[in-house]
Amino acid sequence: MKKRKRTLHIGIGDFMLANRKAARQEEILEHGHPVTFRSHRHKSKKVYDRKRDKRAGYHIADDLPFFFFSLCG
């Protein structure tokens, strides 16, 4: 039985990955260090942030039961 030669098949994903890696290496050689484009760090959602709560539409009064207002007023 005759064996078939296996051909090397390079897919689009492999091609794009290789191009990205080569571009990154060129960038590092050009600048001497990796270049980062992010100007801000990730902010933890656990930290209290009044502005974020206000944008999300969260109000303290939304969590209180209705009868609480009738007792206070």
mmCIF file of the N, C-alpha and C atoms, coordinates in Angstrom:
data_MODEL
# 
_entry.id   MODEL 
# 
loop_
_atom_site.group_PDB 
_atom_site.id 
_atom_site.type_symbol 
_atom_site.label_atom_id 
_atom_site.label_alt_id 
_atom_site.label_comp_id 
_atom_site.label_asym_id 
_atom_site.label_entity_id 
_atom_site.label_seq_id 
_atom_site.pdbx_PDB_ins_code 
_atom_site.Cartn_x 
_atom_site.Cartn_y 
_atom_site.Cartn_z 
_atom_site.occupancy 
_atom_site.B_iso_or_equiv 
_atom_site.pdbx_formal_charge 
_atom_site.auth_seq_id 
_atom_site.auth_comp_id 
_atom_site.auth_asym_id 
_atom_site.auth_atom_id 
_atom_site.pdbx_PDB_model_num 
ATOM 1   N N  . MET A 1 1  ? 0.833   -1.167 0.000  1.00 0.00 ? 1  MET A N  1 
ATOM 2   C CA . MET A 1 1  ? 0.000   0.000  0.000  1.00 0.00 ? 1  MET A CA 1 
ATOM 3   C C  . MET A 1 1  ? 0.887   1.242  0.000  1.00 0.00 ? 1  MET A C  1 
ATOM 4   N N  . LYS A 1 2  ? 0.534   2.192  -0.811 1.00 0.00 ? 2  LYS A N  1 
ATOM 5   C CA . LYS A 1 2  ? 1.323   3.405  -0.963 1.00 0.00 ? 2  LYS A CA 1 
ATOM 6   C C  . LYS A 1 2  ? 0.951   4.419  0.123  1.00 0.00 ? 2  LYS A C  1 
ATOM 7   N N  . LYS A 1 3  ? 1.968   4.946  0.800  1.00 0.00 ? 3  LYS A N  1 
ATOM 8   C CA . LYS A 1 3  ? 1.710   5.949  1.824  1.00 0.00 ? 3  LYS A CA 1 
ATOM 9   C C  . LYS A 1 3  ? 1.585   7.320  1.179  1.00 0.00 ? 3  LYS A C  1 
ATOM 10  N N  . ARG A 1 4  ? 0.607   8.048  1.669  1.00 0.00 ? 4  ARG A N  1 
ATOM 11  C CA . ARG A 1 4  ? 0.425   9.403  1.149  1.00 0.00 ? 4  ARG A CA 1 
ATOM 12  C C  . ARG A 1 4  ? 1.305   10.370 1.934  1.00 0.00 ? 4  ARG A C  1 
ATOM 13  N N  . LYS A 1 5  ? 1.835   11.324 1.242  1.00 0.00 ? 5  LYS A N  1 
ATOM 14  C CA . LYS A 1 5  ? 2.648   12.342 1.888  1.00 0.00 ? 5  LYS A CA 1 
ATOM 15  C C  . LYS A 1 5  ? 1.734   13.292 2.656  1.00 0.00 ? 5  LYS A C  1 
ATOM 16  N N  . ARG A 1 6  ? 2.125   13.589 3.859  1.00 0.00 ? 6  ARG A N  1 
ATOM 17  C CA . ARG A 1 6  ? 1.348   14.546 4.635  1.00 0.00 ? 6  ARG A CA 1 
ATOM 18  C C  . ARG A 1 6  ? 1.820   15.952 4.283  1.00 0.00 ? 6  ARG A C  1 
ATOM 19  N N  . THR A 1 7  ? 0.901   16.784 3.889  1.00 0.00 ? 7  THR A N  1 
ATOM 20  C CA . THR A 1 7  ? 1.256   18.162 3.571  1.00 0.00 ? 7  THR A CA 1 
ATOM 21  C C  . THR A 1 7  ? 1.020   19.029 4.795  1.00 0.00 ? 7  THR A C  1 
ATOM 22  N N  . LEU A 1 8  ? 1.846   20.022 4.908  1.00 0.00 ? 8  LEU A N  1 
ATOM 23  C CA . LEU A 1 8  ? 1.721   20.946 6.017  1.00 0.00 ? 8  LEU A CA 1 
ATOM 24  C C  . LEU A 1 8  ? 0.622   21.944 5.687  1.00 0.00 ? 8  LEU A C  1 
ATOM 25  N N  . HIS A 1 9  ? -0.418  21.955 6.500  1.00 0.00 ? 9  HIS A N  1 
ATOM 26  C CA . HIS A 1 9  ? -1.537  22.849 6.269  1.00 0.00 ? 9  HIS A CA 1 
ATOM 27  C C  . HIS A 1 9  ? -1.518  23.937 7.334  1.00 0.00 ? 9  HIS A C  1 
ATOM 28  N N  . ILE A 1 10 ? -1.385  25.182 6.890  1.00 0.00 ? 10 ILE A N  1 
ATOM 29  C CA . ILE A 1 10 ? -1.386  26.315 7.806  1.00 0.00 ? 10 ILE A CA 1 
ATOM 30  C C  . ILE A 1 10 ? -2.735  27.008 7.670  1.00 0.00 ? 10 ILE A C  1 
ATOM 31  N N  . GLY A 1 11 ? -3.460  27.042 8.757  1.00 0.00 ? 11 GLY A N  1 
ATOM 32  C CA . GLY A 1 11 ? -4.777  27.667 8.751  1.00 0.00 ? 11 GLY A CA 1 
ATOM 33  C C  . GLY A 1 11 ? -4.683  29.170 8.942  1.00 0.00 ? 11 GLY A C  1 
ATOM 34  N N  . ILE A 1 12 ? -5.830  29.819 8.792  1.00 0.00 ? 12 ILE A N  1 
ATOM 35  C CA . ILE A 1 12 ? -5.889  31.282 8.951  1.00 0.00 ? 12 ILE A CA 1 
ATOM 36  C C  . ILE A 1 12 ? -5.516  31.677 10.379 1.00 0.00 ? 12 ILE A C  1 
ATOM 37  N N  . GLY A 1 13 ? -5.997  30.919 11.366 1.00 0.00 ? 13 GLY A N  1 
ATOM 38  C CA . GLY A 1 13 ? -5.685  31.245 12.758 1.00 0.00 ? 13 GLY A CA 1 
ATOM 39  C C  . GLY A 1 13 ? -4.198  31.183 13.035 1.00 0.00 ? 13 GLY A C  1 
ATOM 40  N N  . ASP A 1 14 ? -3.542  30.141 12.513 1.00 0.00 ? 14 ASP A N  1 
ATOM 41  C CA . ASP A 1 14 ? -2.092  30.007 12.696 1.00 0.00 ? 14 ASP A CA 1 
ATOM 42  C C  . ASP A 1 14 ? -1.343  31.155 12.025 1.00 0.00 ? 14 ASP A C  1 
ATOM 43  N N  . PHE A 1 15 ? -1.810  31.530 10.832 1.00 0.00 ? 15 PHE A N  1 
ATOM 44  C CA . PHE A 1 15 ? -1.192  32.606 10.072 1.00 0.00 ? 15 PHE A CA 1 
ATOM 45  C C  . PHE A 1 15 ? -1.302  33.931 10.824 1.00 0.00 ? 15 PHE A C  1 
ATOM 46  N N  . MET A 1 16 ? -2.488  34.229 11.350 1.00 0.00 ? 16 MET A N  1 
ATOM 47  C CA . MET A 1 16 ? -2.703  35.482 12.078 1.00 0.00 ? 16 MET A CA 1 
ATOM 48  C C  . MET A 1 16 ? -1.887  35.514 13.373 1.00 0.00 ? 16 MET A C  1 
ATOM 49  N N  . LEU A 1 17 ? -1.823  34.378 14.064 1.00 0.00 ? 17 LEU A N  1 
ATOM 50  C CA . LEU A 1 17 ? -1.053  34.295 15.300 1.00 0.00 ? 17 LEU A CA 1 
ATOM 51  C C  . LEU A 1 17 ? 0.430   34.541 15.041 1.00 0.00 ? 17 LEU A C  1 
ATOM 52  N N  . ALA A 1 18 ? 0.956   33.951 13.969 1.00 0.00 ? 18 ALA A N  1 
ATOM 53  C CA . ALA A 1 18 ? 2.363   34.132 13.620 1.00 0.00 ? 18 ALA A CA 1 
ATOM 54  C C  . ALA A 1 18 ? 2.645   35.594 13.253 1.00 0.00 ? 18 ALA A C  1 
ATOM 55  N N  . ASN A 1 19 ? 1.718   36.223 12.515 1.00 0.00 ? 19 ASN A N  1 
ATOM 56  C CA . ASN A 1 19 ? 1.902   37.629 12.148 1.00 0.00 ? 19 ASN A CA 1 
ATOM 57  C C  . ASN A 1 19 ? 1.886   38.537 13.370 1.00 0.00 ? 19 ASN A C  1 
ATOM 58  N N  . ARG A 1 20 ? 0.955   38.264 14.298 1.00 0.00 ? 20 ARG A N  1 
ATOM 59  C CA . ARG A 1 20 ? 0.872   39.074 15.520 1.00 0.00 ? 20 ARG A CA 1 
ATOM 60  C C  . ARG A 1 20 ? 2.146   38.940 16.350 1.00 0.00 ? 20 ARG A C  1 
ATOM 61  N N  . LYS A 1 21 ? 2.636   37.704 16.447 1.00 0.00 ? 21 LYS A N  1 
ATOM 62  C CA . LYS A 1 21 ? 3.845   37.454 17.229 1.00 0.00 ? 21 LYS A CA 1 
ATOM 63  C C  . LYS A 1 21 ? 5.052   38.150 16.601 1.00 0.00 ? 21 LYS A C  1 
ATOM 64  N N  . ALA A 1 22 ? 5.156   38.103 15.268 1.00 0.00 ? 22 ALA A N  1 
ATOM 65  C CA . ALA A 1 22 ? 6.267   38.757 14.575 1.00 0.00 ? 22 ALA A CA 1 
ATOM 66  C C  . ALA A 1 22 ? 6.186   40.277 14.736 1.00 0.00 ? 22 ALA A C  1 
ATOM 67  N N  . ALA A 1 23 ? 4.979   40.832 14.640 1.00 0.00 ? 23 ALA A N  1 
ATOM 68  C CA . ALA A 1 23 ? 4.809   42.277 14.791 1.00 0.00 ? 23 ALA A CA 1 
ATOM 69  C C  . ALA A 1 23 ? 5.186   42.710 16.204 1.00 0.00 ? 23 ALA A C  1 
ATOM 70  N N  . ARG A 1 24 ? 4.829   41.893 17.176 1.00 0.00 ? 24 ARG A N  1 
ATOM 71  C CA . ARG A 1 24 ? 5.156   42.198 18.572 1.00 0.00 ? 24 ARG A CA 1 
ATOM 72  C C  . ARG A 1 24 ? 6.666   42.189 18.789 1.00 0.00 ? 24 ARG A C  1 
ATOM 73  N N  . GLN A 1 25 ? 7.350   41.200 18.198 1.00 0.00 ? 25 GLN A N  1 
ATOM 74  C CA . GLN A 1 25 ? 8.803   41.123 18.337 1.00 0.00 ? 25 GLN A CA 1 
ATOM 75  C C  . GLN A 1 25 ? 9.479   42.332 17.677 1.00 0.00 ? 25 GLN A C  1 
ATOM 76  N N  . GLU A 1 26 ? 8.975   42.759 16.513 1.00 0.00 ? 26 GLU A N  1 
ATOM 77  C CA . GLU A 1 26 ? 9.528   43.939 15.839 1.00 0.00 ? 26 GLU A CA 1 
ATOM 78  C C  . GLU A 1 26 ? 9.348   45.186 16.701 1.00 0.00 ? 26 GLU A C  1 
ATOM 79  N N  . GLU A 1 27 ? 8.171   45.285 17.321 1.00 0.00 ? 27 GLU A N  1 
ATOM 80  C CA . GLU A 1 27 ? 7.864   46.423 18.183 1.00 0.00 ? 27 GLU A CA 1 
ATOM 81  C C  . GLU A 1 27 ? 8.832   46.482 19.376 1.00 0.00 ? 27 GLU A C  1 
ATOM 82  N N  . ILE A 1 28 ? 9.100   45.332 19.958 1.00 0.00 ? 28 ILE A N  1 
ATOM 83  C CA . ILE A 1 28 ? 10.017  45.265 21.104 1.00 0.00 ? 28 ILE A CA 1 
ATOM 84  C C  . ILE A 1 28 ? 11.431  45.650 20.677 1.00 0.00 ? 28 ILE A C  1 
ATOM 85  N N  . LEU A 1 29 ? 11.864  45.169 19.506 1.00 0.00 ? 29 LEU A N  1 
ATOM 86  C CA . LEU A 1 29 ? 13.198  45.524 19.000 1.00 0.00 ? 29 LEU A CA 1 
ATOM 87  C C  . LEU A 1 29 ? 13.294  47.014 18.700 1.00 0.00 ? 29 LEU A C  1 
ATOM 88  N N  . GLU A 1 30 ? 12.209  47.586 18.180 1.00 0.00 ? 30 GLU A N  1 
ATOM 89  C CA . GLU A 1 30 ? 12.203  49.000 17.803 1.00 0.00 ? 30 GLU A CA 1 
ATOM 90  C C  . GLU A 1 30 ? 12.272  49.921 19.020 1.00 0.00 ? 30 GLU A C  1 
ATOM 91  N N  . HIS A 1 31 ? 11.497  49.607 20.058 1.00 0.00 ? 31 HIS A N  1 
ATOM 92  C CA . HIS A 1 31 ? 11.394  50.485 21.230 1.00 0.00 ? 31 HIS A CA 1 
ATOM 93  C C  . HIS A 1 31 ? 12.290  50.059 22.390 1.00 0.00 ? 31 HIS A C  1 
ATOM 94  N N  . GLY A 1 32 ? 12.762  48.841 22.369 1.00 0.00 ? 32 GLY A N  1 
ATOM 95  C CA . GLY A 1 32 ? 13.620  48.370 23.448 1.00 0.00 ? 32 GLY A CA 1 
ATOM 96  C C  . GLY A 1 32 ? 12.856  47.742 24.606 1.00 0.00 ? 32 GLY A C  1 
ATOM 97  N N  . HIS A 1 33 ? 11.538  47.865 24.585 1.00 0.00 ? 33 HIS A N  1 
ATOM 98  C CA . HIS A 1 33 ? 10.688  47.266 25.623 1.00 0.00 ? 33 HIS A CA 1 
ATOM 99  C C  . HIS A 1 33 ? 9.282   47.086 25.055 1.00 0.00 ? 33 HIS A C  1 
ATOM 100 N N  . PRO A 1 34 ? 8.487   46.210 25.660 1.00 0.00 ? 34 PRO A N  1 
ATOM 101 C CA . PRO A 1 34 ? 7.116   46.039 25.172 1.00 0.00 ? 34 PRO A CA 1 
ATOM 102 C C  . PRO A 1 34 ? 6.303   47.329 25.356 1.00 0.00 ? 34 PRO A C  1 
ATOM 103 N N  . VAL A 1 35 ? 5.511   47.661 24.359 1.00 0.00 ? 35 VAL A N  1 
ATOM 104 C CA . VAL A 1 35 ? 4.688   48.867 24.403 1.00 0.00 ? 35 VAL A CA 1 
ATOM 105 C C  . VAL A 1 35 ? 3.298   48.477 24.878 1.00 0.00 ? 35 VAL A C  1 
ATOM 106 N N  . THR A 1 36 ? 2.782   49.212 25.870 1.00 0.00 ? 36 THR A N  1 
ATOM 107 C CA . THR A 1 36 ? 1.431   48.944 26.358 1.00 0.00 ? 36 THR A CA 1 
ATOM 108 C C  . THR A 1 36 ? 0.526   50.098 25.966 1.00 0.00 ? 36 THR A C  1 
ATOM 109 N N  . PHE A 1 37 ? -0.712  49.783 25.618 1.00 0.00 ? 37 PHE A N  1 
ATOM 110 C CA . PHE A 1 37 ? -1.654  50.798 25.177 1.00 0.00 ? 37 PHE A CA 1 
ATOM 111 C C  . PHE A 1 37 ? -2.695  51.112 26.241 1.00 0.00 ? 37 PHE A C  1 
ATOM 112 N N  . ARG A 1 38 ? -2.740  50.344 27.306 1.00 0.00 ? 38 ARG A N  1 
ATOM 113 C CA . ARG A 1 38 ? -3.735  50.589 28.348 1.00 0.00 ? 38 ARG A CA 1 
ATOM 114 C C  . ARG A 1 38 ? -3.247  51.694 29.265 1.00 0.00 ? 38 ARG A C  1 
ATOM 115 N N  . SER A 1 39 ? -4.075  52.690 29.465 1.00 0.00 ? 39 SER A N  1 
ATOM 116 C CA . SER A 1 39 ? -3.669  53.811 30.300 1.00 0.00 ? 39 SER A CA 1 
ATOM 117 C C  . SER A 1 39 ? -4.217  53.702 31.717 1.00 0.00 ? 39 SER A C  1 
ATOM 118 N N  . HIS A 1 40 ? -5.190  52.821 31.950 1.00 0.00 ? 40 HIS A N  1 
ATOM 119 C CA . HIS A 1 40 ? -5.740  52.686 33.287 1.00 0.00 ? 40 HIS A CA 1 
ATOM 120 C C  . HIS A 1 40 ? -5.727  51.230 33.726 1.00 0.00 ? 40 HIS A C  1 
ATOM 121 N N  . ARG A 1 41 ? -5.686  51.035 35.010 1.00 0.00 ? 41 ARG A N  1 
ATOM 122 C CA . ARG A 1 41 ? -5.679  49.687 35.569 1.00 0.00 ? 41 ARG A CA 1 
ATOM 123 C C  . ARG A 1 41 ? -7.095  49.228 35.815 1.00 0.00 ? 41 ARG A C  1 
ATOM 124 N N  . HIS A 1 42 ? -7.238  47.926 36.012 1.00 0.00 ? 42 HIS A N  1 
ATOM 125 C CA . HIS A 1 42 ? -8.540  47.356 36.321 1.00 0.00 ? 42 HIS A CA 1 
ATOM 126 C C  . HIS A 1 42 ? -8.983  47.820 37.701 1.00 0.00 ? 42 HIS A C  1 
ATOM 127 N N  . LYS A 1 43 ? -10.226 48.270 37.808 1.00 0.00 ? 43 LYS A N  1 
ATOM 128 C CA . LYS A 1 43 ? -10.753 48.735 39.085 1.00 0.00 ? 43 LYS A CA 1 
ATOM 129 C C  . LYS A 1 43 ? -11.651 47.656 39.665 1.00 0.00 ? 43 LYS A C  1 
ATOM 130 N N  . SER A 1 44 ? -11.415 47.299 40.900 1.00 0.00 ? 44 SER A N  1 
ATOM 131 C CA . SER A 1 44 ? -12.181 46.243 41.541 1.00 0.00 ? 44 SER A CA 1 
ATOM 132 C C  . SER A 1 44 ? -13.637 46.674 41.736 1.00 0.00 ? 44 SER A C  1 
ATOM 133 N N  . LYS A 1 45 ? -14.563 45.774 41.474 1.00 0.00 ? 45 LYS A N  1 
ATOM 134 C CA . LYS A 1 45 ? -15.986 46.063 41.663 1.00 0.00 ? 45 LYS A CA 1 
ATOM 135 C C  . LYS A 1 45 ? -16.355 46.062 43.138 1.00 0.00 ? 45 LYS A C  1 
ATOM 136 N N  . LYS A 1 46 ? -15.496 45.494 43.969 1.00 0.00 ? 46 LYS A N  1 
ATOM 137 C CA . LYS A 1 46 ? -15.791 45.411 45.397 1.00 0.00 ? 46 LYS A CA 1 
ATOM 138 C C  . LYS A 1 46 ? -15.554 46.743 46.110 1.00 0.00 ? 46 LYS A C  1 
ATOM 139 N N  . VAL A 1 47 ? -14.778 47.615 45.515 1.00 0.00 ? 47 VAL A N  1 
ATOM 140 C CA . VAL A 1 47 ? -14.477 48.906 46.125 1.00 0.00 ? 47 VAL A CA 1 
ATOM 141 C C  . VAL A 1 47 ? -15.687 49.822 45.969 1.00 0.00 ? 47 VAL A C  1 
ATOM 142 N N  . TYR A 1 48 ? -16.049 50.533 47.034 1.00 0.00 ? 48 TYR A N  1 
ATOM 143 C CA . TYR A 1 48 ? -17.188 51.447 47.012 1.00 0.00 ? 48 TYR A CA 1 
ATOM 144 C C  . TYR A 1 48 ? -16.916 52.572 46.043 1.00 0.00 ? 48 TYR A C  1 
ATOM 145 N N  . ASP A 1 49 ? -17.844 52.810 45.122 1.00 0.00 ? 49 ASP A N  1 
ATOM 146 C CA . ASP A 1 49 ? -17.691 53.866 44.142 1.00 0.00 ? 49 ASP A CA 1 
ATOM 147 C C  . ASP A 1 49 ? -19.048 54.536 43.938 1.00 0.00 ? 49 ASP A C  1 
ATOM 148 N N  . ARG A 1 50 ? -19.206 55.728 44.483 1.00 0.00 ? 50 ARG A N  1 
ATOM 149 C CA . ARG A 1 50 ? -20.486 56.429 44.424 1.00 0.00 ? 50 ARG A CA 1 
ATOM 150 C C  . ARG A 1 50 ? -20.877 56.765 42.983 1.00 0.00 ? 50 ARG A C  1 
ATOM 151 N N  . LYS A 1 51 ? -19.904 57.176 42.164 1.00 0.00 ? 51 LYS A N  1 
ATOM 152 C CA . LYS A 1 51 ? -20.203 57.538 40.776 1.00 0.00 ? 51 LYS A CA 1 
ATOM 153 C C  . LYS A 1 51 ? -20.709 56.339 39.984 1.00 0.00 ? 51 LYS A C  1 
ATOM 154 N N  . ARG A 1 52 ? -20.071 55.185 40.164 1.00 0.00 ? 52 ARG A N  1 
ATOM 155 C CA . ARG A 1 52 ? -20.492 53.987 39.433 1.00 0.00 ? 52 ARG A CA 1 
ATOM 156 C C  . ARG A 1 52 ? -21.901 53.572 39.852 1.00 0.00 ? 52 ARG A C  1 
ATOM 157 N N  . ASP A 1 53 ? -22.185 53.660 41.158 1.00 0.00 ? 53 ASP A N  1 
ATOM 158 C CA . ASP A 1 53 ? -23.527 53.325 41.634 1.00 0.00 ? 53 ASP A CA 1 
ATOM 159 C C  . ASP A 1 53 ? -24.562 54.288 41.073 1.00 0.00 ? 53 ASP A C  1 
ATOM 160 N N  . LYS A 1 54 ? -24.212 55.557 40.994 1.00 0.00 ? 54 LYS A N  1 
ATOM 161 C CA . LYS A 1 54 ? -25.141 56.556 40.472 1.00 0.00 ? 54 LYS A CA 1 
ATOM 162 C C  . LYS A 1 54 ? -25.429 56.322 38.992 1.00 0.00 ? 54 LYS A C  1 
ATOM 163 N N  . ARG A 1 55 ? -24.384 56.000 38.213 1.00 0.00 ? 55 ARG A N  1 
ATOM 164 C CA . ARG A 1 55 ? -24.570 55.708 36.785 1.00 0.00 ? 55 ARG A CA 1 
ATOM 165 C C  . ARG A 1 55 ? -25.422 54.478 36.574 1.00 0.00 ? 55 ARG A C  1 
ATOM 166 N N  . ALA A 1 56 ? -25.279 53.484 37.466 1.00 0.00 ? 56 ALA A N  1 
ATOM 167 C CA . ALA A 1 56 ? -26.035 52.240 37.338 1.00 0.00 ? 56 ALA A CA 1 
ATOM 168 C C  . ALA A 1 56 ? -27.486 52.407 37.782 1.00 0.00 ? 56 ALA A C  1 
ATOM 169 N N  . GLY A 1 57 ? -27.815 53.538 38.421 1.00 0.00 ? 57 GLY A N  1 
ATOM 170 C CA . GLY A 1 57 ? -29.181 53.783 38.849 1.00 0.00 ? 57 GLY A CA 1 
ATOM 171 C C  . GLY A 1 57 ? -29.504 53.125 40.173 1.00 0.00 ? 57 GLY A C  1 
ATOM 172 N N  . TYR A 1 58 ? -28.488 52.842 40.975 1.00 0.00 ? 58 TYR A N  1 
ATOM 173 C CA . TYR A 1 58 ? -28.697 52.208 42.265 1.00 0.00 ? 58 TYR A CA 1 
ATOM 174 C C  . TYR A 1 58 ? -28.940 53.286 43.318 1.00 0.00 ? 58 TYR A C  1 
ATOM 175 N N  . HIS A 1 59 ? -30.017 53.150 44.085 1.00 0.00 ? 59 HIS A N  1 
ATOM 176 C CA . HIS A 1 59 ? -30.333 54.087 45.152 1.00 0.00 ? 59 HIS A CA 1 
ATOM 177 C C  . HIS A 1 59 ? -30.563 53.303 46.434 1.00 0.00 ? 59 HIS A C  1 
ATOM 178 N N  . ILE A 1 60 ? -30.177 53.884 47.546 1.00 0.00 ? 60 ILE A N  1 
ATOM 179 C CA . ILE A 1 60 ? -30.344 53.211 48.841 1.00 0.00 ? 60 ILE A CA 1 
ATOM 180 C C  . ILE A 1 60 ? -31.822 52.984 49.118 1.00 0.00 ? 60 ILE A C  1 
ATOM 181 N N  . ALA A 1 61 ? -32.681 53.927 48.746 1.00 0.00 ? 61 ALA A N  1 
ATOM 182 C CA . ALA A 1 61 ? -34.104 53.829 49.036 1.00 0.00 ? 61 ALA A CA 1 
ATOM 183 C C  . ALA A 1 61 ? -34.758 52.659 48.294 1.00 0.00 ? 61 ALA A C  1 
ATOM 184 N N  . ASP A 1 62 ? -34.147 52.177 47.227 1.00 0.00 ? 62 ASP A N  1 
ATOM 185 C CA . ASP A 1 62 ? -34.718 51.051 46.472 1.00 0.00 ? 62 ASP A CA 1 
ATOM 186 C C  . ASP A 1 62 ? -34.691 49.769 47.279 1.00 0.00 ? 62 ASP A C  1 
ATOM 187 N N  . ASP A 1 63 ? -33.737 49.634 48.194 1.00 0.00 ? 63 ASP A N  1 
ATOM 188 C CA . ASP A 1 63 ? -33.603 48.399 48.960 1.00 0.00 ? 63 ASP A CA 1 
ATOM 189 C C  . ASP A 1 63 ? -34.439 48.403 50.240 1.00 0.00 ? 63 ASP A C  1 
ATOM 190 N N  . LEU A 1 64 ? -34.891 49.574 50.656 1.00 0.00 ? 64 LEU A N  1 
ATOM 191 C CA . LEU A 1 64 ? -35.650 49.646 51.898 1.00 0.00 ? 64 LEU A CA 1 
ATOM 192 C C  . LEU A 1 64 ? -37.098 49.217 51.674 1.00 0.00 ? 64 LEU A C  1 
ATOM 193 N N  . PRO A 1 65 ? -37.702 48.552 52.647 1.00 0.00 ? 65 PRO A N  1 
ATOM 194 C CA . PRO A 1 65 ? -39.110 48.162 52.488 1.00 0.00 ? 65 PRO A CA 1 
ATOM 195 C C  . PRO A 1 65 ? -40.024 49.385 52.544 1.00 0.00 ? 65 PRO A C  1 
ATOM 196 N N  . PHE A 1 66 ? -41.219 49.254 51.977 1.00 0.00 ? 66 PHE A N  1 
ATOM 197 C CA . PHE A 1 66 ? -42.143 50.382 51.859 1.00 0.00 ? 66 PHE A CA 1 
ATOM 198 C C  . PHE A 1 66 ? -42.591 50.880 53.229 1.00 0.00 ? 66 PHE A C  1 
ATOM 199 N N  . PHE A 1 67 ? -42.826 49.976 54.168 1.00 0.00 ? 67 PHE A N  1 
ATOM 200 C CA . PHE A 1 67 ? -43.332 50.373 55.484 1.00 0.00 ? 67 PHE A CA 1 
ATOM 201 C C  . PHE A 1 67 ? -42.341 51.224 56.266 1.00 0.00 ? 67 PHE A C  1 
ATOM 202 N N  . PHE A 1 68 ? -41.065 51.161 55.902 1.00 0.00 ? 68 PHE A N  1 
ATOM 203 C CA . PHE A 1 68 ? -40.052 51.977 56.567 1.00 0.00 ? 68 PHE A CA 1 
ATOM 204 C C  . PHE A 1 68 ? -40.329 53.464 56.353 1.00 0.00 ? 68 PHE A C  1 
ATOM 205 N N  . PHE A 1 69 ? -40.765 53.811 55.131 1.00 0.00 ? 69 PHE A N  1 
ATOM 206 C CA . PHE A 1 69 ? -41.058 55.215 54.818 1.00 0.00 ? 69 PHE A CA 1 
ATOM 207 C C  . PHE A 1 69 ? -42.308 55.689 55.543 1.00 0.00 ? 69 PHE A C  1 
ATOM 208 N N  . SER A 1 70 ? -43.288 54.803 55.701 1.00 0.00 ? 70 SER A N  1 
ATOM 209 C CA . SER A 1 70 ? -44.526 55.205 56.379 1.00 0.00 ? 70 SER A CA 1 
ATOM 210 C C  . SER A 1 70 ? -44.265 55.444 57.870 1.00 0.00 ? 70 SER A C  1 
ATOM 211 N N  . LEU A 1 71 ? -43.305 54.747 58.454 1.00 0.00 ? 71 LEU A N  1 
ATOM 212 C CA . LEU A 1 71 ? -42.967 54.952 59.863 1.00 0.00 ? 71 LEU A CA 1 
ATOM 213 C C  . LEU A 1 71 ? -42.180 56.231 60.074 1.00 0.00 ? 71 LEU A C  1 
ATOM 214 N N  . CYS A 1 72 ? -41.340 56.567 59.110 1.00 0.00 ? 72 CYS A N  1 
ATOM 215 C CA . CYS A 1 72 ? -40.478 57.754 59.228 1.00 0.00 ? 72 CYS A CA 1 
ATOM 216 C C  . CYS A 1 72 ? -41.242 59.034 58.954 1.00 0.00 ? 72 CYS A C  1 
ATOM 217 N N  . GLY A 1 73 ? -42.227 58.986 58.090 1.00 0.00 ? 73 GLY A N  1 
ATOM 218 C CA . GLY A 1 73 ? -42.898 60.204 57.656 1.00 0.00 ? 73 GLY A CA 1 
ATOM 219 C C  . GLY A 1 73 ? -44.031 60.539 58.488 1.00 0.00 ? 73 GLY A C  1 
# 
